[in-house]
């Protein structure tokens, strides 16, 4: 059974789980707005966050040229190079608007990791900016990109939907912020560092209430029961979050909530 444990650990470690979570949210957008996403586009929506998060996680090793010294690094980086080549080839066939969104997201990833010209800090290092960069990149990938891929211009309702998704991602990021509050540099001024864990949970609950409120006002016919259930699950995880977490509390269970959301929507369509 040891190999199963290692396989699962690599599934989380190398951000396959994150890629599936992003894909799940993108497919939810497609379902809610009747957007057609061919399988090749769905693969792009998985590969993009997979590459981005692995670059964020391992870019120092990549730049130093020591990726092969990471355990299993040769296989991982070989697979990554193959996926980059495939991604570029498929990405160039996307509509121009989709390319712009992908390039903007790529720029955010690079600025998140690498110092700005003339600065010693990257975007992540600016006080209070980290969580908003994460939420913005997820909204671009899971809302704006599916709209573009589906050949549909985003309207006012789509913008409200994007803001609602922004709130969801903000709250879903908070368990990670709480987990990392001791290891993050104090100058980052993350929410738990600035306001404490208790106030962060209160603020997150308020934002989730706004998330549900937007659903009631603008999207009451989409799938209100599922939205309420997902918001409830996220609230429970937020409340139970603490600085000393189990290994997979945030990285697997919290990250799995978008996948649960998608499965519930599919289940509702079937029954």
C-alpha positions in Angstrom: 0.0 0.0 0.0 3.0 2.3 0.2 3.0 2.9 -3.5 -0.6 4.1 -3.3 0.4 6.6 -0.6 3.3 7.9 -2.7 1.0 8.1 -5.8 -1.5 10.2 -3.8 1.2 12.4 -2.4 2.6 13.1 -5.8 -0.9 13.8 -7.1 -1.2 16.6 -4.6 2.5 17.6 -4.6 2.7 18.2 -8.3 -0.6 20.1 -8.5 -2.7 17.6 -10.5 -5.4 18.2 -7.9 -5.2 21.9 -8.4 -5.5 21.5 -12.1 -8.7 19.4 -11.7 -10.1 22.0 -9.3 -9.6 24.8 -11.8 -11.1 22.6 -14.6 -14.1 21.8 -12.4 -14.8 25.5 -11.8 -14.4 26.2 -15.5 -16.9 23.4 -16.4 -19.3 24.8 -13.8 -19.2 28.2 -15.7 -19.8 26.3 -19.0 -22.8 24.5 -17.5 -24.3 27.7 -16.0 -24.1 29.6 -19.3 -24.5 26.8 -21.8 -21.0 27.2 -23.2 -19.6 24.5 -25.4 -16.0 23.5 -24.5 -14.5 20.8 -26.7 -12.2 18.3 -25.0 -9.0 20.0 -26.2 -10.1 23.2 -24.5 -10.9 21.3 -21.3 -7.4 19.9 -21.4 -6.0 23.4 -21.8 -8.0 24.5 -18.7 -6.4 21.7 -16.8 -2.8 22.0 -18.1 -2.7 25.8 -17.6 -3.0 25.8 -13.8 -0.9 22.6 -13.6 2.0 24.3 -15.3 1.4 27.6 -13.5 1.3 26.2 -10.0 4.3 23.9 -10.6 6.3 26.9 -11.9 5.3 28.9 -8.8 6.3 25.9 -6.6 9.5 24.9 -8.3 10.7 27.9 -10.3 13.8 28.4 -8.1 14.9 24.8 -8.9 14.1 25.4 -12.6 16.1 28.6 -12.7 19.0 27.0 -10.9 18.9 24.0 -13.2 18.6 21.5 -10.5 15.2 20.1 -11.2 16.6 16.6 -11.7 17.8 16.6 -8.1 14.3 16.7 -6.8 13.0 13.2 -6.1 11.4 12.0 -9.3 12.4 15.2 -10.9 13.6 13.8 -14.2 10.2 12.2 -14.9 8.3 15.2 -13.7 10.2 17.8 -15.6 10.3 15.6 -18.8 6.5 15.4 -18.6 6.3 19.1 -17.9 8.3 19.9 -21.0 6.0 17.7 -23.1 3.0 19.4 -21.7 4.4 22.9 -22.4 5.0 22.0 -26.0 1.5 20.6 -26.3 0.0 23.6 -24.5 1.7 26.1 -26.8 0.6 24.2 -29.9 -3.0 24.0 -28.8 -3.0 27.4 -27.3 -2.1 29.1 -30.6 -5.3 27.6 -32.1 -7.5 29.4 -29.6 -9.4 32.6 -30.4 -7.4 35.8 -30.0 -9.4 36.8 -26.9 -8.6 33.5 -25.3 -4.9 34.0 -26.0 -5.0 37.5 -24.4 -6.6 36.0 -21.3 -4.0 33.2 -21.1 -1.1 35.7 -21.6 -2.5 38.0 -18.9 -2.8 35.0 -16.5 0.8 34.0 -17.5 2.0 37.6 -16.7 0.3 37.4 -13.3 2.1 34.1 -12.6 5.5 35.5 -13.6 5.0 38.7 -11.6 3.9 36.5 -8.7 7.2 34.7 -8.7 9.8 36.9 -10.3 11.0 40.4 -9.1 9.7 43.4 -11.0 12.4 45.4 -12.9 14.1 47.7 -10.5 12.6 46.0 -7.4 13.7 43.2 -5.1 10.1 42.2 -4.5 7.7 40.3 -6.8 3.9 40.9 -6.8 3.5 38.3 -4.0 5.8 40.4 -1.8 3.6 43.5 -1.9 1.6 43.9 1.3 -1.9 42.4 1.2 -1.7 41.6 -2.5 -1.1 37.8 -2.4 -4.7 36.6 -1.9 -6.1 39.0 -4.5 -3.6 37.8 -7.2 -4.7 34.2 -6.6 -8.4 35.1 -6.8 -7.9 37.2 -9.9 -6.0 34.5 -11.7 -8.6 31.9 -10.9 -11.4 34.2 -12.1 -9.6 34.8 -15.4 -9.1 31.1 -15.9 -12.5 29.7 -14.7 -14.9 32.5 -15.9 -13.4 34.8 -18.5 -11.5 32.0 -20.4 -14.5 29.6 -20.7 -16.6 32.5 -22.0 -14.0 33.3 -24.6 -13.5 29.7 -25.6 -17.2 29.2 -25.9 -17.4 32.2 -28.3 -19.6 34.2 -26.0 -19.0 37.8 -24.9 -19.1 38.3 -21.2 -22.1 40.6 -20.3 -23.1 42.4 -17.1 -24.5 39.1 -15.7 -21.2 37.4 -16.5 -19.3 40.2 -14.6 -21.5 39.6 -11.6 -20.8 35.9 -11.9 -17.1 36.6 -12.1 -17.2 38.7 -8.9 -19.2 36.0 -7.2 -16.4 33.5 -8.2 -13.8 36.0 -6.9 -15.5 35.9 -3.5 -15.6 32.1 -3.5 -11.9 31.8 -4.3 -11.0 34.5 -1.7 -12.7 32.4 1.0 -11.3 29.1 -0.3 -7.8 30.6 0.0 -8.2 31.5 3.7 -7.5 28.0 5.1 -4.2 28.1 3.2 -3.5 31.6 4.6 -4.2 30.4 8.1 -2.0 27.4 7.6 0.9 29.5 6.3 0.6 32.4 8.7 3.7 31.5 10.7 5.8 30.6 7.7 4.8 33.6 5.5 7.0 36.7 5.9 5.3 39.2 8.2 5.6 42.0 5.6 3.1 40.1 3.4 0.3 41.2 5.8 -1.9 38.2 5.0 -5.4 38.4 6.6 -4.6 36.0 9.5 -1.4 38.0 10.2 -3.2 41.3 10.0 -6.5 40.5 11.8 -5.9 37.2 13.5 -7.5 33.8 12.8 -10.8 34.5 14.5 -11.5 37.8 12.6 -10.3 36.2 9.3 -12.9 33.5 9.8 -15.6 36.1 10.5 -14.7 38.1 7.4 -14.6 34.9 5.3 -18.1 34.0 6.6 -19.4 37.5 5.6 -17.9 37.1 2.1 -19.5 33.7 1.7 -22.8 35.3 2.8 -22.3 37.8 0.0 -21.5 35.0 -2.4 -24.8 33.3 -1.5 -26.7 36.6 -1.6 -25.5 37.2 -5.2 -26.8 33.8 -6.1 -30.2 34.6 -4.6 -30.4 37.9 -6.4 -29.0 37.2 -9.8 -28.9 33.4 -10.3 -31.9 31.9 -8.4 -32.7 29.4 -11.1 -29.2 28.0 -11.7 -28.8 25.6 -8.8 -29.5 27.3 -5.5 -29.5 24.1 -3.4 -26.1 23.1 -4.7 -24.6 26.5 -4.1 -25.9 26.6 -0.5 -24.5 23.1 0.1 -21.1 24.1 -1.3 -21.1 27.3 0.7 -21.9 25.3 3.8 -19.1 22.9 3.2 -16.6 25.7 2.7 -17.8 27.4 5.8 -17.2 24.3 7.9 -13.7 24.0 6.5 -13.0 27.7 7.2 -14.2 27.4 10.8 -12.1 24.3 11.4 -9.0 25.8 9.9 -6.1 26.4 12.2 -2.4 27.1 11.9 -1.4 23.5 12.7 -3.3 21.5 10.1 -3.1 18.0 8.9 -1.0 17.5 5.8 -3.9 17.3 3.4 -6.5 19.5 5.1 -6.1 22.4 2.8 -4.1 21.0 -0.1 -6.5 18.2 -0.8 -9.8 18.6 1.1 -10.4 22.3 0.6 -9.0 22.1 -2.9 -11.5 19.3 -3.6 -14.6 21.6 -2.9 -14.8 22.8 -6.6 -14.7 19.1 -7.7 -17.5 18.3 -5.3 -19.4 21.3 -6.6 -19.1 20.0 -10.2 -20.1 16.5 -9.2 -23.2 17.8 -7.4 -24.3 19.8 -10.4 -23.8 16.8 -12.7 -25.8 14.7 -10.3 -28.6 17.2 -10.3 -28.7 17.0 -14.1 -28.9 13.3 -14.1 -31.7 12.8 -11.5 
